[in-house]
Amino acid sequence: MDLDFGRSLDRISKLPDSVLCHILSFLPTKYAVGTSILSTRWQYLWTSVAMLDFNDSELFNKRDRTNGIGEAEVDLRFTNFVNTVLLLSDVSCLEKFNLKLDSFCYFGIVKAWISTAIKRNVQKLELRYSEWHNFDGQIPIQLPHMLFICKTLVDLRLKGNISLKVPASVWLPSLKILEIKEVIYENGDSAHNLIHGCPALEDLHIHRFYFDKQKVLNISVPTLKRLVLFRQGDDGHLLSSDDDGESQHKLIVNTPKLEYLDITDCDSDEFSLENLSSLLDARINVGLCFSGPVSSSNLLKLLHGIANVKFLRFSSTNYDDYVLPTMNPLHNLTYLGLQDAIDGWNVDLLNVFLEYSPNLKVLVLEGNRIMRSYRLWSPPPRVPSCLLLNLKEIEYLNFGGEKHEFEVIEYFLESAEVLKNMTISCQHSDSWRLLARFPRASKICELNLR
């Protein structure tokens, strides 16, 4: 067995340096450096690896932390390890520099590490420091000024206790992917300055919490193709208007090339979505936490902005009756998923989508119940054209057996003339028997109960 292993090792060692370095690039730097003890052939190979991945919680195992070695000593060892790797590395163009810090305390040195990576023409930089709920007075990591004028950076990801103090002048000409999660915004212009200093940006992900200082988030990026926004509200204390009566939180999106949009927003008072002519797929979740229901006027602005969408998954806690007489038709919408909000999906909103989505082909009702509005649900005054001409598939997930649910399913079966399949997820045999008895307008409709 030993001889076979030796021959296998020899065959691997005979591969070109470029191939071996490529293999090592898939390992955390800790293990890549560890291969230096295999033989003289491997001793310095790791120094040519263009991907560096450091994680303070993995560099030393749990036994090191509980075997008489204090946290300060562990942090010192981690610092020395990173310093040594950066010193001995002979790579002039870093493909990736990944730094994940959990309980690390020597935050001052991190700025120097990032600067070193930038000087090595880094293409992908990922920095994660603790979690927002574990800050506990920790001093946030400060980013070097040179980060915001790095010409080689293509992918930038920041998460955790990081101070995003962005200068007025930002120029990241190669940046295509930007991900900012749970960071600390030093001023109200930080996100705006960063985003608008990226002329080639295609993929943007921003995860925000109620304590940040970005009252107005303006995303006007001509090149953007994918946008994910998460905004969490608090318990209501920060949701009041300013003294001048203006809205406290506003979201502005102006992205003519955007193809995918994912918004979870528990806090914004106003939405302004413009120039989304290329939008194909959208996931919208609004008013889901403590901010209260979304007004019909605010919802109308949002729906007008995504009028060209083809695939839509929507969730909202609006309790109004959804009287939207001036809503633009969603002519391109072929797939609609109404998802479970805090109180279930809203039957009034369902009527609105049916009326204004003439080409709808697939409808998915997700969640465990129907939201009860102030009045009982009643079917639309006239059968929507999508039920007469286009709606072919309906899926109802987590059927609960309530009266409203039976009424909705009965209406679809009696009105959808070209329906091919209705699938209902139901755990009650009594409900199955009742559902199977409903008359069907479509002769080819199959009722699938599971």
C-alpha positions as CSV (number, residue, x, y, z in Angstrom):
1,M,0.0,0.0,0.0
2,D,2.8,2.4,0.8
3,L,4.5,1.7,-2.5
4,D,1.3,2.4,-4.4
5,F,0.8,5.6,-2.5
6,G,4.4,6.7,-3.3
7,R,3.9,6.0,-7.0
8,S,0.7,8.0,-7.0
9,L,2.4,10.9,-5.2
10,D,5.2,10.8,-7.8
11,R,2.8,11.0,-10.6
12,I,1.1,14.0,-9.1
13,S,4.4,15.7,-8.4
14,K,5.4,15.3,-12.1
15,L,2.6,17.6,-13.2
16,P,3.6,21.1,-14.3
17,D,3.8,23.8,-11.6
18,S,0.9,25.7,-13.1
19,V,-1.4,22.6,-12.8
20,L,-0.3,21.9,-9.2
21,C,-0.9,25.6,-8.2
22,H,-4.3,25.4,-9.8
23,I,-5.1,22.4,-7.7
24,L,-3.8,24.1,-4.5
25,S,-5.9,27.2,-5.2
26,F,-9.1,25.2,-4.3
27,L,-7.8,24.6,-0.8
28,P,-7.9,27.0,2.2
29,T,-4.4,28.6,2.4
30,K,-3.8,26.7,5.6
31,Y,-3.8,23.4,3.8
32,A,-2.0,24.7,0.7
33,V,0.9,25.9,2.8
34,G,0.8,22.5,4.6
35,T,1.8,20.7,1.4
36,S,5.3,22.2,1.7
37,I,6.3,19.4,4.0
38,L,5.6,16.7,1.4
39,S,8.9,17.0,-0.4
40,T,11.4,19.5,-1.8
41,R,9.3,19.5,-5.0
42,W,6.4,20.9,-3.0
43,Q,8.3,23.1,-0.6
44,Y,7.6,26.5,-2.3
45,L,4.8,25.6,-4.7
46,W,2.2,27.3,-2.5
47,T,4.0,30.7,-2.9
48,S,2.8,30.8,-6.5
49,V,-0.9,30.1,-5.7
50,A,-3.0,33.1,-6.9
51,M,-5.9,32.5,-4.5
52,L,-5.5,33.2,-0.8
53,D,-8.2,32.1,1.7
54,F,-7.7,32.9,5.4
55,N,-10.2,32.0,8.2
56,D,-9.2,32.6,11.8
57,S,-11.7,30.1,13.1
58,E,-10.3,27.3,11.0
59,L,-6.6,28.0,11.1
60,F,-6.3,26.6,14.7
61,N,-8.7,23.8,15.7
62,K,-10.8,23.8,18.9
63,R,-8.2,21.9,20.8
64,D,-5.7,24.7,20.3
65,R,-8.2,27.2,21.8
66,T,-8.9,25.0,24.9
67,N,-5.5,23.5,25.5
68,G,-4.0,26.4,27.5
69,I,-3.8,28.7,24.6
70,G,-5.7,32.0,25.1
71,E,-7.5,33.9,22.4
72,A,-4.8,36.6,22.3
73,E,-2.2,33.9,21.5
74,V,-4.4,32.4,18.8
75,D,-4.9,35.8,17.2
76,L,-1.1,36.4,17.3
77,R,-0.5,33.1,15.6
78,F,-3.1,33.9,13.0
79,T,-1.5,37.3,12.4
80,N,2.0,35.8,12.0
81,F,0.6,33.2,9.6
82,V,-1.1,35.7,7.3
83,N,2.0,38.0,7.5
84,T,4.3,35.2,6.5
85,V,2.1,34.1,3.6
86,L,1.9,37.6,2.2
87,L,5.6,38.1,2.7
88,L,6.6,34.9,0.9
89,S,4.0,34.9,-1.8
90,D,5.5,35.8,-5.2
91,V,2.2,36.3,-7.0
92,S,2.0,39.7,-8.6
93,C,-1.6,39.3,-9.7
94,L,-3.9,37.8,-7.0
95,E,-7.1,36.2,-8.4
96,K,-8.7,36.1,-4.9
97,F,-8.1,37.3,-1.4
98,N,-10.6,35.9,1.0
99,L,-10.4,37.0,4.7
100,K,-12.9,35.7,7.2
101,L,-12.6,36.8,10.8
102,D,-14.8,35.7,13.7
103,S,-13.2,36.6,17.0
104,F,-10.1,38.3,15.7
105,C,-9.1,41.3,17.8
106,Y,-6.1,42.8,16.0
107,F,-8.3,44.8,13.6
108,G,-5.6,47.4,12.8
109,I,-3.5,44.9,10.8
110,V,-6.4,44.0,8.6
111,K,-6.2,47.3,6.8
112,A,-2.6,46.6,5.9
113,W,-3.5,43.1,4.6
114,I,-6.1,44.5,2.3
115,S,-3.7,47.2,1.1
116,T,-1.2,44.4,0.3
117,A,-3.8,42.5,-1.7
118,I,-4.6,45.6,-3.7
119,K,-1.0,46.2,-4.5
120,R,-0.9,42.7,-5.8
121,N,-3.6,43.6,-8.3
122,V,-6.3,41.6,-6.6
123,Q,-9.4,40.7,-8.7
124,K,-11.7,39.2,-6.1
125,L,-11.7,40.5,-2.5
126,E,-14.0,39.1,0.2
127,L,-13.9,40.4,3.7
128,R,-16.1,39.0,6.5
129,Y,-15.8,40.2,10.1
130,S,-18.1,38.8,12.8
131,E,-21.8,39.1,12.6
132,W,-23.9,42.2,13.2
133,H,-25.5,40.7,16.4
134,N,-22.1,39.8,17.8
135,F,-20.4,43.3,17.5
136,D,-20.7,43.9,21.3
137,G,-18.7,47.1,21.1
138,Q,-16.0,45.7,18.8
139,I,-14.2,48.4,16.8
140,P,-15.2,48.0,13.1
141,I,-12.6,47.3,10.5
142,Q,-11.5,50.4,8.6
143,L,-11.0,50.0,4.9
144,P,-8.0,51.6,3.1
145,H,-8.6,54.5,0.8
146,M,-6.8,52.7,-2.0
147,L,-9.6,50.1,-2.1
148,F,-11.9,52.6,-3.7
149,I,-9.6,53.3,-6.6
150,C,-8.5,49.8,-7.4
151,K,-8.4,49.3,-11.1
152,T,-8.1,45.5,-11.1
153,L,-10.9,44.7,-8.7
154,V,-13.7,42.7,-10.4
155,D,-15.6,41.2,-7.4
156,L,-15.9,42.9,-4.0
157,R,-17.8,41.3,-1.1
158,L,-18.0,42.9,2.4
159,K,-19.9,41.5,5.3
160,G,-20.2,42.3,9.1
161,N,-18.5,44.8,11.4
162,I,-16.9,46.8,8.7
163,S,-16.9,50.6,8.5
164,L,-18.0,51.7,5.0
165,K,-16.6,55.2,5.0
166,V,-16.6,55.9,1.3
167,P,-14.7,58.9,-0.1
168,A,-16.6,61.3,-2.4
169,S,-14.3,60.2,-5.3
170,V,-14.6,56.4,-6.1
171,W,-13.3,54.8,-9.3
172,L,-13.6,51.0,-9.7
173,P,-13.6,50.6,-13.5
174,S,-13.4,46.8,-13.6
175,L,-15.9,46.0,-10.7
176,K,-18.7,43.8,-11.9
177,I,-19.9,42.2,-8.7
178,L,-20.5,44.1,-5.5
179,E,-22.0,42.5,-2.3
180,I,-22.5,44.5,0.9
181,K,-24.0,42.8,3.9
182,E,-24.6,44.1,7.4
183,V,-21.9,46.7,7.2
184,I,-21.8,50.0,9.1
185,Y,-22.4,53.0,6.9
186,E,-20.5,56.0,8.2
187,N,-22.6,58.6,6.4
188,G,-25.7,58.9,4.3
189,D,-23.7,59.0,1.0
190,S,-21.6,56.0,1.5
191,A,-23.6,53.5,-0.5
192,H,-24.4,56.1,-3.2
193,N,-20.8,57.1,-3.7
194,L,-19.6,53.5,-3.9
195,I,-22.3,52.3,-6.3
196,H,-21.9,55.2,-8.7
197,G,-18.2,54.8,-8.8
198,C,-18.6,51.4,-10.5
199,P,-19.2,52.1,-14.2
200,A,-19.2,48.4,-15.2
201,L,-21.3,47.0,-12.4
202,E,-23.5,44.1,-13.3
203,D,-24.4,42.3,-10.1
204,L,-25.3,44.2,-6.9
205,H,-26.4,42.7,-3.5
206,I,-27.1,45.0,-0.6
207,H,-28.2,43.6,2.8
208,R,-29.2,46.4,5.2
209,F,-30.4,46.7,8.8
210,Y,-32.5,49.4,10.4
211,F,-29.5,51.1,12.1
212,D,-27.7,52.1,9.0
213,K,-27.8,55.8,7.9
214,Q,-28.9,55.3,4.3
215,K,-32.4,56.9,4.3
216,V,-32.5,57.2,0.5
217,L,-30.9,54.4,-1.5
218,N,-30.5,55.5,-5.1
219,I,-29.4,52.8,-7.5
220,S,-29.1,54.3,-11.0
221,V,-26.7,52.0,-12.8
222,P,-26.9,51.7,-16.6
223,T,-25.0,48.4,-16.7
224,L,-26.7,46.5,-13.9
225,K,-28.2,43.1,-14.7
226,R,-28.9,41.6,-11.3
227,L,-30.0,43.4,-8.1
228,V,-30.8,41.9,-4.7
229,L,-31.9,44.2,-1.9
230,F,-32.7,43.3,1.7
231,R,-33.9,45.9,4.1
232,Q,-34.9,44.8,7.6
233,G,-37.0,47.1,9.8
234,D,-37.0,47.5,13.5
235,D,-39.8,47.4,16.0
236,G,-41.2,50.7,14.7
237,H,-39.2,53.2,16.7
238,L,-37.2,54.3,13.7
239,L,-40.0,54.3,11.2
240,S,-41.5,57.7,11.9
241,S,-41.1,60.6,9.5
242,D,-38.5,63.3,9.8
243,D,-39.4,66.6,11.4
244,D,-39.8,68.2,8.0
245,G,-42.6,65.7,7.1
246,E,-40.6,64.0,4.4
247,S,-40.4,60.2,4.0
248,Q,-37.6,58.7,6.1
249,H,-36.8,55.8,3.8
250,K,-37.0,55.7,0.0
251,L,-35.8,53.2,-2.6
252,I,-34.9,54.4,-6.1
253,V,-34.0,52.0,-8.8
254,N,-33.2,53.1,-12.4
255,T,-31.6,50.2,-14.3
256,P,-32.5,49.8,-18.0
257,K,-30.5,46.6,-18.4
258,L,-31.7,44.8,-15.2
259,E,-32.9,41.3,-15.8
260,Y,-33.3,40.0,-12.2
261,L,-34.7,41.9,-9.2
262,D,-35.1,40.6,-5.7
263,I,-36.4,43.1,-3.1
264,T,-37.2,42.3,0.5
265,D,-38.0,45.6,2.2
266,C,-39.6,45.9,5.6
267,D,-39.0,49.6,6.0
268,S,-39.2,51.9,2.9
269,D,-41.9,54.5,2.8
270,E,-41.7,55.0,-0.9
271,F,-40.6,53.0,-4.0
272,S,-39.5,54.5,-7.3
273,L,-38.7,51.9,-9.9
274,E,-38.0,53.3,-13.4
275,N,-36.6,52.1,-16.7
276,L,-36.9,48.4,-16.0
277,S,-37.7,47.5,-19.6
278,S,-35.3,44.5,-19.6
279,L,-36.7,42.9,-16.4
280,L,-37.6,39.2,-16.7
281,D,-37.6,37.8,-13.2
282,A,-38.6,39.5,-9.9
283,R,-39.1,38.5,-6.3
284,I,-40.9,41.2,-4.3
285,N,-41.4,40.9,-0.5
286,V,-42.6,44.2,1.1
287,G,-43.8,45.2,4.5
288,L,-43.1,41.9,6.2
289,C,-41.9,42.8,9.6
290,F,-42.9,45.6,12.0
291,S,-43.3,48.5,9.6
292,G,-47.0,47.9,9.2
293,P,-49.0,47.3,6.0
294,V,-48.0,48.7,2.6
295,S,-50.3,51.4,1.3
296,S,-52.0,50.8,-2.0
297,S,-50.4,53.9,-3.5
298,N,-46.9,52.7,-2.6
299,L,-47.7,49.2,-3.9
300,L,-49.0,50.7,-7.1
301,K,-45.8,52.5,-7.7
302,L,-43.9,49.3,-7.2
303,L,-46.1,47.3,-9.6
304,H,-45.9,50.0,-12.3
305,G,-42.1,49.8,-12.1
306,I,-42.0,46.1,-12.8
307,A,-44.7,46.1,-15.5
308,N,-42.5,44.3,-18.0
309,V,-41.7,41.3,-15.8
310,K,-42.3,37.8,-17.0
311,F,-41.8,35.7,-13.8
312,L,-43.0,37.2,-10.5
313,R,-43.0,35.9,-6.9
314,F,-44.8,38.4,-4.8
315,S,-45.5,38.8,-1.1
316,S,-47.0,41.7,0.9
317,T,-48.8,42.4,4.2
318,N,-51.1,45.1,2.7
319,Y,-54.5,45.1,4.4
320,D,-56.2,47.5,2.0
321,D,-58.7,46.4,-0.5
322,Y,-56.3,46.9,-3.3
323,V,-58.4,49.3,-5.3
324,L,-55.9,50.0,-8.1
325,P,-58.0,51.4,-11.0
326,T,-55.0,52.9,-12.9
327,M,-52.7,49.9,-12.7
328,N,-50.7,49.2,-15.9
329,P,-51.4,45.7,-17.4
330,L,-48.7,43.1,-16.9
331,H,-48.8,41.9,-20.5
332,N,-45.5,39.9,-20.2
333,L,-46.3,38.1,-17.0
334,T,-46.7,34.4,-17.5
335,Y,-45.7,33.0,-14.1
336,L,-47.0,34.4,-10.8
337,G,-46.3,33.1,-7.3
338,L,-48.2,34.6,-4.4
339,Q,-46.1,33.8,-1.4
340,D,-46.9,33.5,2.3
341,A,-46.6,36.8,4.2
342,I,-47.0,37.2,7.9
343,D,-50.8,36.6,7.7
344,G,-50.9,34.6,4.4
345,W,-51.4,35.7,0.9
346,N,-54.1,38.3,0.2
347,V,-57.2,37.2,-1.9
348,D,-57.9,40.8,-3.0
349,L,-54.4,41.1,-4.4
350,L,-55.0,37.8,-6.2
351,N,-58.0,39.4,-8.0
352,V,-55.9,42.4,-9.0
353,F,-53.2,40.2,-10.6
354,L,-55.8,38.1,-12.4
355,E,-57.4,41.1,-13.9
356,Y,-54.2,42.8,-15.0
357,S,-52.2,39.7,-16.2
358,P,-54.0,38.7,-19.5
359,N,-51.2,36.2,-20.5
360,L,-50.7,34.5,-17.2
361,K,-50.0,30.7,-17.7
362,V,-48.8,29.5,-14.4
363,L,-50.1,30.4,-10.9
364,V,-48.6,29.2,-7.7
365,L,-50.2,30.0,-4.3
366,E,-47.6,29.5,-1.6
367,G,-48.2,29.5,2.1
368,N,-50.4,27.9,4.8
369,R,-53.4,30.1,4.7
370,I,-55.2,33.0,3.0
371,M,-55.0,36.4,4.5
372,R,-58.4,37.6,5.7
373,S,-59.1,41.1,4.4
374,Y,-61.6,43.5,6.1
375,R,-64.3,42.1,3.9
376,L,-65.0,38.5,2.7
377,W,-63.4,37.6,-0.6
378,S,-65.6,37.6,-3.6
379,P,-64.6,36.5,-7.1
380,P,-64.0,39.2,-9.8
381,P,-67.1,40.7,-11.3
382,R,-66.2,39.2,-14.7
383,V,-63.9,36.2,-15.5
384,P,-60.4,37.6,-16.3
385,S,-59.2,36.9,-19.8
386,C,-56.2,34.9,-18.5
387,L,-58.6,32.2,-17.1
388,L,-60.5,32.0,-20.4
389,L,-57.5,31.9,-22.8
390,N,-54.1,31.2,-21.1
391,L,-54.0,29.9,-17.6
392,K,-52.9,26.2,-17.8
393,E,-51.3,25.3,-14.5
394,I,-52.3,26.1,-10.9
395,E,-50.4,24.9,-7.8
396,Y,-51.8,25.4,-4.3
397,L,-49.3,24.6,-1.6
398,N,-50.1,23.8,2.0
399,F,-53.9,23.8,1.7
400,G,-55.4,24.3,5.2
401,G,-59.1,23.5,4.6
402,E,-60.5,26.9,5.4
403,K,-63.7,28.2,3.8
404,H,-61.8,30.9,1.8
405,E,-59.5,28.3,0.4
406,F,-62.3,26.1,-0.9
407,E,-64.0,29.1,-2.5
408,V,-60.8,30.1,-4.3
409,I,-60.2,26.6,-5.7
410,E,-63.8,26.1,-6.7
411,Y,-63.7,29.4,-8.6
412,F,-60.6,28.5,-10.5
413,L,-62.0,25.0,-11.5
414,E,-65.3,26.5,-12.6
415,S,-63.8,29.4,-14.5
416,A,-60.4,28.4,-16.0
417,E,-61.4,27.1,-19.4
418,V,-58.0,25.9,-20.7
419,L,-56.6,24.7,-17.4
420,K,-54.6,21.5,-17.7
421,N,-53.4,20.8,-14.2
422,M,-54.3,21.9,-10.7
423,T,-52.1,20.5,-8.0
424,I,-53.1,20.8,-4.4
425,S,-50.9,20.0,-1.4
426,C,-53.4,18.7,1.2
427,Q,-53.0,16.5,4.2
428,H,-56.7,15.9,5.0
429,S,-58.6,13.1,3.2
430,D,-62.0,14.8,3.8
431,S,-60.8,17.8,2.0
432,W,-59.6,15.7,-0.9
433,R,-63.0,14.2,-1.4
434,L,-64.7,17.6,-1.4
435,L,-62.2,19.1,-3.8
436,A,-62.5,16.3,-6.3
437,R,-66.3,16.9,-6.5
438,F,-65.9,20.5,-7.8
439,P,-67.1,20.9,-11.4
440,R,-64.4,21.9,-14.0
441,A,-64.8,24.3,-16.9
442,S,-61.8,22.6,-18.7
443,K,-62.4,19.1,-20.0
444,I,-58.7,18.3,-20.0
445,C,-58.1,19.5,-16.4
446,E,-56.4,17.0,-14.1
447,L,-56.7,17.5,-10.4
448,N,-53.7,16.2,-8.5
449,L,-53.9,15.9,-4.8
450,R,-50.8,15.2,-2.7
